[in-house]
Amino acid sequence: MNIIQFVPRLPPAIDGVGDYALNLACQLRQDFGIKTHFIVSDPTWTGATHIEGFPVRKVTVHSADTLLSLLPSDRAATVLLHYVGYGYAKRGCPVWLADGLQRWRTASTHRTIVTMFHEVYASGRPPWTSAFWLFPLQRNLASQLVQLSDRCLTSKQGYGDILTYLSQGKHTSIPCLPVFSNIGEPERVLPLTERQRQLVVFGGREKRLRVYQNSWSILSHTCQHLEIEQILDIGTPTQLSLSTIDHVPIMEMGQQSAKEISSILSNSLVGFFDYPTDFLAKSTIFAAYCAHGVLPVSAQCTALPVDGIAPGKHYWFPDKQTTDLKSVTQMQAIANNAYNWYQTHNLSVQAKTFATQLTALSQPKFRNNNS
């Protein structure tokens, strides 16, 4: 089976959605023989014409006609769209994408579209942002795409509920798959007692800046309480003058390969992040920490579990008054819970789910069924 995967960008660009799609393509090929042809939507993207053995073409102009010129003209073909509005248009309103796919899909009843909604639409707040004014259009585009799609998936249950509503009865069961680790999944993870007492701050520049600028005191408390000996900062340089935090040295590692990051995490005690915990299911940073068996430590906390992720069970929130860890056994329990939660939707599980959604569409008896 051959499919078209449509993405904003691919490596060498730093793009979580592109990394997700590329890892998924490799697993689909390995486990199910499903081959991918990629279409990249960013006209400024520069990369190879083949990546990991997959052909890659690029949209040169954002228009429905240009998109149609790149999509297969076969009567029967399948597109897997990785949707995130801001990945396809500056203001999050890719009208050209929706129009092009609509025209392509309706030209033949044997063509199919599967959409992975990495996002649905912006919240529309606050009023001085463009999202406030463009929220209705973003919502209408999401509604158009979910109704156009033969199958839908998403990374967050809240998104799934929104999409089910927007589908107006077409999709009654949308699989929700929290994202997998884009830097690999080690076959074996060391217990925390066998790791270096080092803490990793990993991710995009803005996310790491938030750690150092907004969560300094929580990071310091974590280091002191867990007797951290060094902090490893991994990613695009922050341009901050980082040296120590309460006498704990900070080593700026810069950008590293996925293999190198995986090796570092596999030997580290803690993975620290400052990310809205309501959205951890779509965080590739949290996914990487879980997959590598580190103790995830959050600078934020939700009162109730979201997407099966609970504070104190799947990550530690270092509240000085109430939640200090008392033993390595407690630390290991949290790391184990995070690791086990991750295994329910790891890369192999997701590839199987996507393969099921894609291949079901090739059977005529499923052609017009609801999801």
Secondary structure, DSSP 8 states (H G I E B T S, - for coil): -EEEEEES--TTS--HHHHHHHHHHHHHHHHH--EEEEEE--TT----SEETTEEEEE-SS-SHHHHHHHS--SSSEEEEEEE-HHHHSTTS--HHHHHHHHHHHHT-TTEEEEEEES-------STTSHHHHHHHHHHHHHHHHHHH-SEEEES-HHHHHHHHHHTTTS-S---B-----TT---SS---GGGSEEEEEEES-HHHHHHHHHH-HHHHHHHHHHTT--EEEEESS---S---EETTEEEEEEES--HHHHHHHHHTEEEEEE---GGGGGG-HHHHHHHHTT-EEEES---SS-BTTB-BTTTBB---TTT-----HHHHHHHHHHHHHHHHTT-HHHHHHHHHHHHHHTTSGGGTT---
